[in-house]
Amino acid sequence: MTARVSLADVNPAIALGPLDGRYRATVAPLVDHLSEAALNRERVHVEVEWVIHLAQHGVVPGAPTLTPADEAYLRDVVATFGADEIAELAEIERTTVHDVKAVEYFLKRRLAAAPEGSGLRDVGELVHFACTSEDINNLSYALMVRDAVREVWLPAASAVADEVAALATELKDQPLLALTHGQPATPTTLGKELAVLAHRLRRQLRRIGADEFLGKLNGATGTYGAHVVAVPGADWPAVSKAFVEHLGLTWNPLTTQIESHDWQAELYADVARYNRVLHNLATDVWTYISRGVFTQIPVAGATGSSTMPHKVNPIRFENAEANLEISSALLDTLAATLVTSRLQRDLTDSTTQRNIGPAFGHSLLAIDNVRRGMRALSVDADLLARELDENWEVLGEPVQSAMRAASVAGVTGMENPYERLKELTRGRRLTADDMREFIAGLGLPDDVAARLAALTPASYTGLAASLVHYLED
């Protein structure tokens, strides 16, 4: 028997996971922020900005002043960081067996290659000055996650919420038989039900938009020990605060060796909650499709089933459900794990944080599927009208409520309204004639009786249509 080809040896390498394989195109924008290469580029960025900060503010006596050209040269190292630099850094790390130390040596190479006469050739020892690896890593991760959220995830997550809100507005007047506990209940409108989900999504987005991204730079155990011994005259907490805020982050003044990651736990909990609301949207829309409320617009050439040609499966919403569950599980694990570090430092956070990308990737993939699925929906208004007309018993609620109000107003003969409607409607299907005959025999004031006689299941939607306007707030 011929031995199988080893797929592990195929070149270019085959992705192990679906995000870097089947779904690569959808999640590719996150690679620029949450990949290993993006982490190394951000490390170079932080190291570069630390050198510039120290030099600009004269923190270390004797350090040369950098010209605008020197600063531009340094920042260009970050801007041009690409495939060649990734390979070079990997080659250095094979020797150092330490990722952050490899970044330090990489940057020192660039300083040594600076133009003749440049002050950069004399600032090599400012690279990684008084820093522990976590000083660089925590800032790098904060910048990576911040930009991934703001530039990639949040725009996509906001777009799906906006699209659901737009559909809610479009369908705000479309009557819908509600189901509570899966049983016919007080009618609503399809738009109002979608508006509830859009409102929930937007509330989580506001929380996420307000989340902080913290950073620290205070040494091996958060004491500025090396900083004070090397340069005792500097106000190191002030230098640290200014630097962290220069990066656009919130300064954390009290830490161990690591930034405590509480902000990450808060953010991931909020994103996971958004995921779960979106999951509820996916399951509701799936149910509406199953019930026939929504029909799906077939895609030319697409196959729903390998054996049943009639099928148009709600695969976008099923795919979204699965990816939202995976994303939320990863985010929950990140949030639970990152808030604990033994004493002054352990390395559990290092491996854990490398899964931030997959956590956001599965969420982004789900968002894309929901958006694509929502765009392929059409409402079967005729089915909705038939459902409502087959369930006149749902008017038992407004009739008994009107009887209660009439009783309070002093109308006689309104005793036991709930019980009388329960006897009429429970477990029975009523026709329009049945309900109107009952109303006519109650002895209600003429105006109340006329109002109830004109009521239909389709018109019994209360303020549902007008409630959609709260989405504008």
N, C-alpha and C positions, 0 to 999 in steps of 0.2 A: 504494500500500500504506500502510495506516495505521501511523503510528509507534507503537512500544510505549511504554507508560507507564513512566517511570523509577521503578523501585522505590526508588532512593536518595532520592527526593523525597517518599516516602509519609510521612505523619505520623499517629500516632507512628512514630518511626524503627524500621525493621526491623533486627533483630539480624543482624550479619554472621556471628557464630559460633554453634554449636549450644548452647553453655552458656548464652548469654543469649537463646536462641530456643527450640528444641525441648525442651531439658532444663532450662529455667529453674527450674521448681518444685523439682526435686531439689537443685540447687546453690544456691538462693536464700539459705540460711543463711550462706553464705560471703561474700555481698555486704556483710554487716554488719561484716566484718573485712578483706577483701582487695580491695575495690573502690577506685577512685580517690577516691570520696567518703569512704570509711572512712579512707583515708590522710590526707585533709585534716582530718577530724575528729580523728584521732590527733595530727596536728601541732598543732592547737589545744590538745588535751589536754596535750601536752608543754610547749608555751609557757606555758600556764596554771600548770602545776605548777612550772615553773622560776621564774616570778614569785613564787608563794607560798613556794617554798623559800628564795629569796633574802631575801624579807621576813621570814619566820619566824625565820631564823637570823641576821639582821642582818649579812649578808655585805657589803652595799654601804653604807658609812656615809651616814647622812642619809635613807635610804629610810624611808618611813612604815611604821608597824606596821599590819598588816591585821587587822581584826576578824573573828570567825567569820562575820558577815554578809557581809563583803567576800569572804572565801574562798568562801562558798556562792554568791555572785553569779558569781564567776569560773567555778566548776565547773558552774554552771547553763548557762553558755555552751556547754560541751561537751555536757551532757545534752540540750539542746534543739536541737542541731545537726541540721538537717533540710533539706528541699527549698529553703526560702527562703534559708537560709544557704549552701547549695551554689551557688545562682544568684548570690548576692551575691559570693561568693568568686571565682566565674568572671568576674564583671564587673570586679572589682579586678585580676585576673590579666591581663585584656586590656590593662590599662595598664602593669602592672609587667613583664609578660612574664617573670615569675619566680614560681613557685608558692609557695615558702616566704616570700618577701617579701610576697606577697599575704596569707598567713596572718597575718604580723606586723601589717599595716595593718588587717586585719579585726578583730583582737583590740584594737588601739588604738581603733578605733571604739567597741567595747563599753566600754572603759574611759572614754572621753569621755562615754558615755551613762549612766554609773553615777549613782546617786542623789546629790543635793546633800549635801555634807559628808562624802562617802565618801572614804577615803584612796586609793581606786582611781584617782581623777582625777590623782593625783600619782605614779603608778608606771609611766607610759607608757614611760619609758626603761629599765625593767627587762625589758620584753618583748624577747626575743631578745638579752638583754644578753651581750656577749662571745661570742656564738654564731656559728658558720658554719652554713650550711644543713644540712650533714651531721650536725651535732650534733642537730638536730631530726629529720632523716630517719632516721638509724640507730635512734634510740630509738623512733620511730613504727613503723618496720617490725618491730622486735623485739616490740613490744607487739601489733601486728596479727597477726603470725605465731603468737606464743605463744597468743593467745586463739582464733585460728582452729583451731589444733591442739587445744588443750585443750577448747574448748567445742563444736566442730563435728566436726572430722575424727576425733579420737581416740575419742569416744563411738561414732561409726558404725563405725570400724575395729574397736573392741573388741567391739561387738555382733555383727558377723559372725563373729568368732573364737569368741565364746561360743555362737553358734547352731550352728556347726560342731562345737564340743566337745559340745554337748547331743545332737546327732544321733549323734556318735561313741559316746557313752555308751548311747544307745538301741539302737544296732546293734552293740554290742561283741561279741555272741555270734553274729552272722550270718555263717556261713562263706562264704568267697569264694575262688574259684580265682584265684590270683595270676598275673600275666603279667609275666615278666621278658624283655626283648627281644621282647615281644609273644608269647611262647611260654608254654604252661602251666608253672606253677612251684609251689613249695611253697604250699599253701593258707594263707590268713590269715583275718581277719574284716574285714568292711566297716567296722565301727566302728574297728578299730585303724588302718586306712589313713586314715580321716578324722581320727583323733586325731593322727597324724603331722603333718598339715597344720595342725590347730588349734594344736598345740604350736609349730610353726614360726612361725605368725602371732603367737602370744602372746610369743614370745621377741623378735621385732622390736618389738612394742608396748612391752615393758619397756625396750628401748633408747631408743625415742622418748620414753617417759615420763620418762626420766632426762636427756634432752638439755638443754643450757643455752641460754639466750637472753641474749646479751651486748649491752652498750651502752656508749657513751662520751660524754663531753662535755668536750672539751679544746681546742677552737678549730681554726683554719684549717689547721694542720699538726701538731696533737697536742702542742703545746708550752705551752699556756696563755699564749701571748705577750700577747694583748690583756688577758687576765684580770689578769696580774701588773702590767702597766703601769697599768691602770685602778684596781686595788685591790691594791697590793703587800702589804698586811698580812694578806690572807686565805690560808689553807691551801687552795689551789685543788684539789689532788688529793683532799683529804679532802672538800671541798664536792662535787666531782664524784662521788666514790664514794657519798657519802650520798644524793645525788639519784638516781643510777642505781638504787641498791638500794631507795630509796623507791618507785620505779616497779615494783619486783618483778623486776628484771633483775640479771644478773651483771655487775659492773663490769669493763671491759677497761682496764687501766692504760697500755697501750702501743699507740699507733696512729699512723697518718699522719693526713691530714684525714678519712679514712673509717674507720669501724669495719671491721675486716679481713674480716668476713663468713665467717670459718672456721666459726663455729657454724652458719651457714646451710648451708654445704656438708655438714657432718656430719649435720644434721637431714635434708636432702633425700636424702642417700645412704641413710639409714635408712628413710625413707618409700618411696623407690624400691625398696629391698629388700623391704619389706612388700608393695608392689605386685607384685613378681615372684613372691613366694610365693603371693599371692592368684591371680595369673595361672596358676600351676601347679595350684591348686585348680580353677580354671575349666576348664583343659584336661583334667584328670583326670575331672571330673564330666561334661564333654562326652563323653569317651570311654566312660565308664560308661553314659551315655544311649544312645550309638551301639551299644554292645554289648548293651543291654537290661537291664543290672543295675538301672538306675533307669528308671522310666517317668515321664512328665510328666503331671501332672493338668491336663486341658484347661481353659482359661478360657472360660466361656460367651460365645459371640458372637465369639471371637477367630478369626483366620484364620492358618493356618500357611503356606499357599502359595496364590498367586493362581490356580493351575491344578490342584494336587493336593490334594483336599479332606481326605485322610487324615492329612496331616502336622501334627505338633506339633513345631515346630522349637525347638532349644535356644538361642533368641535371647538370653536373659538372659546366658548364659555367653559367647556370641560378642560381644555388646555389651561385656561386662566386659573380655574380652581386649583388644579394640581400645582402649578407654579407658585401661586400665592401661598399654598400650604407649605411648600418647600422653603420659600423665602421667609415666611414667618417663623418657621422652626429654626432656621439659621439665625435670624435676628434675635429670637428668644434666647438661643444659646449664647450668642455674642453678648447680649445684655447681662445675662446671668453670670457668665464667666469673667467678663472684663472688670467687674467691680471688685473682684477679690484678687489680691496679690500678697503672697506670704511675706510678712514682715516688710523689709524695705524693697524687696524685688524678687520675683521669680519670672520664669520665661513662658508661663502659660499664655500670656497675652500675645506673644510673638506669633505663635502658630495660629491662634484664634483670629487675630486681625487679618491674616492672609485670606480669610474667608468672607471678608466684607464684600468683595467683588461679586462672588456667587450669590450672596444674599440680595444685593441690589439687582443683580442680573436676572434672577428668577422673577423678581417683582416687575422689572421693566418689560420682560417678555410677556408677563400676564397682562400688563397694561396695554401693550400692543395688541394682544389677542382680543381683549375686551373692546378696544376701539374698532378693530376690524369687524368684530361680530356685531356691534351696535349699528354699524353703517349698512349692514345687510339685512336689516329688519323692516318688515312692513306690517301694519296693523290690519287685522281682519275685523273691520267694524261690523260687518254683518253677523259674525259669530258672537261678538260682544252684545249686540242688540238681542239676539235670540236667547242668550244666557239670561239676560235681565228679564225678558218677557216670560221666561219659564219659571221665574222665582218671585212671584208677587207676594209670597209670604214674608219677604224681607220688609214689607211695609207694616208689619205688626209693630215694629219699634216706634215709628212716628205716630201711628194711630193711638197706641196706648199712652204715649207721651202727651199727645193733644188732649186725651181724655183726662189725664192727671191735671193739666193746666186748666181745663174747663172746670174740674171739680174744685180746684183752689179758688176759681173765680165765682163759685157759688152755683154752678149748673148742677141740677139734680140728675140722678140716674147714672152717674159716672163711677159707681162703686166697682172696686176690684178690677181696674183696667188691665193690669198686667196678666192676671189670671184668666180673664176673658179672652185676651189675644193669644195667650198660651194655648188655651183649649181650642181656639180656632185654627192656629197655624202649626203647632208643634208636630213634626213628623208628617206633615201633609203638604201637598202641592195645591196652591190656590190659583184660580184664574182672576183676570181683571174683574169679571162680573161678580165672583165670590166676594172679593174684597170690597167692591163698591156697594154691594147689597148689605154687607155687614155695617159699613160706615153709615149708610142711609138709615139704618134701624137704630142708631145709637141715641138719637135725640140731641145731637150736638147743635150749638148755634149755627145758623145758616152759613155765616162766613167761614166758620171752621170746617163745617161739613163740605162746603164747596172746595175749600183749599185741599182737603184730603182726597176728595173725589177726583180732583185734577192731577193728583200725584201719581206718578208711575215709578217703577224701579229705575228707569233711565234718568228721570228727573230728580230722584231722591239722592242727590250728591252733596247736599249742604253747601258749604263754602269751599269745597275742594278746589275748584278752578281758581278762585281768588287767592288761595293760600300759596299758589306757585310763585306769586310776586315776591314772597319773602326770600327767594333765591337772589333777588337783586340787592339785598342788603349786604 
